Amino acid sequence: MRMHFLIVLLASVAVTSAGADTQVDISGQVRVRTELDDRSFDTANSYQDFALLRSRVSVEAAVAENARAFVQFQDSRTLGGKDQSGAWQSGTLNDGKSVDLHQAYLEVAKVWLDGLGLKAGRFEFVMGNERVFGSVGWSNVGRSWEGGLAWYQGDGFRVSSFLFRVQEENYATFTGDFALLGLHTRIDRAGLELFGVYERDNDTIGMFLGDTVRVADLQDHIMDRWSFGFYYSKEYHQFDFEFNGVYQAGQVVSDFTTIDLQAFMFAGEVGYNFAGAGKARIAAGVDYASGDDDPADTDHKAYDNLYYTGHKFRGHMDYFVGSEPAGLMDIRVRGRLNFHPDWTAAADFHYFLTAQDYLDPADTGTTKDVGLEFDVSVSTVSVAGVKLAGGVSLFLPQASFVRLKLDDPDMTENDPAVWSYVQAVVDF
């Protein structure tokens, strides 16, 4: 009811208030996804089934062919679930009150000079193939940033700078803000993107007594992190190439100890595209994130995955979307085929290892073994107006990895993990 009222309100505003030099468009999306989940590895656990609903309504106003205002409302819920206050939503008189702003920003294409533009507000932000910064479209919520973005668009290149406020924490005598500042350059002819990101977290957990009383002789913030990297993509005849690399440096404060950051990531994929109506593609790649070889010292060498879209890269079952202390290496093979003009099938194979040895809880031995994952999916537009997709995934874990995840050194039998989904999307 709230979303329906919102649509009517936006339509009324668009019809009655748009000036002669303003064009207003309304769009939206409703997405329903059901999942069957048996990813626990524990033979005593049964599978879980649930359905997710994501609804978005957007209004976009283009003014004087230069300025643009965009507002996107979103409701995200589990069908039959509870709202933020813990009250049940389905079949009750509780409305949930879960509609929020996913995006709301202004954008100006020309600020005094040709090519100089800016964006400010709350918006999605993506760099390259989303291995470092991604919008996480698979998520039932998605990632948005709050801050500003400015750029200069030249002939065949673009230079952008951005400032995002991750956390706003102002106390009486000091600030606890977490801010992110970045510079990004895209060179179109070379298929190359270069970037640098600086994160400063002024949070003071464990470094202050109460909210305002400083503890003597301690640094005034807990993280300075620099990330420098590149993204390269190229097509040559029937081959395509894609490579990412990031190096991280800086310092964090943990338990009153300063830790030096020294970590890196490299990811690459090479694909071959077959001629013909099937548009078949096969590709092989590797994704390597460094791990920490000695957690007891004051050097931290485990790569932080920052703000990437993990679901695109590390398997559909999402075991490794976080940052692993031992790092991770993913060796993968992918294939795709349009076996009908309206149908596409895809299959991915992943072989997972940690970058550094981890201790098997069952004994004092170490290993890098993690497991194998198989993902198969099908999508179609054969039903008019609807995008349908579904998939099945299987994970075959190593026993040592299961013992680590379940924290059970006595585990001798493990349950291969299975997960599947069916999804329908209507855009309007």
Secondary structure, DSSP 8 states (H G I E B T S, - for coil): -HHHHHHHHHHHHHHHH--TTEEEEEEEEEEEEEEEEE-S--TT---EEEEEEEEEEEEEEEETTTEEEEEEEEEEEETT-B-TTS-B-TTSS------EEEEEEEEES-SSSTTEEEEEEEE----TTSSSB---TTSSS---EEEEEEEEE-SSEEEEEEEEEEE--B-SSSB--EEEEEEEEEETTTTEEEEEEEEEE---TTTEETTTEE-TT--S-SEEEEEEEEEEEEEETTEEEEEEEEEEEEEEEETTEEEEEEEEEEEEEEEEE--STT--EEEEEEEEE---S-TTSSEE-----TB--GGGTS-TT-TTSS--TT-EEEEEEEEEEEEETTEEEEEEEEEEEEEEEEE-TTSS-EEEEEEEEEEEEEEE--STT-EEEEEEEEEEE-HHHHHHHHT-TT------EEEEEEEEEEE-
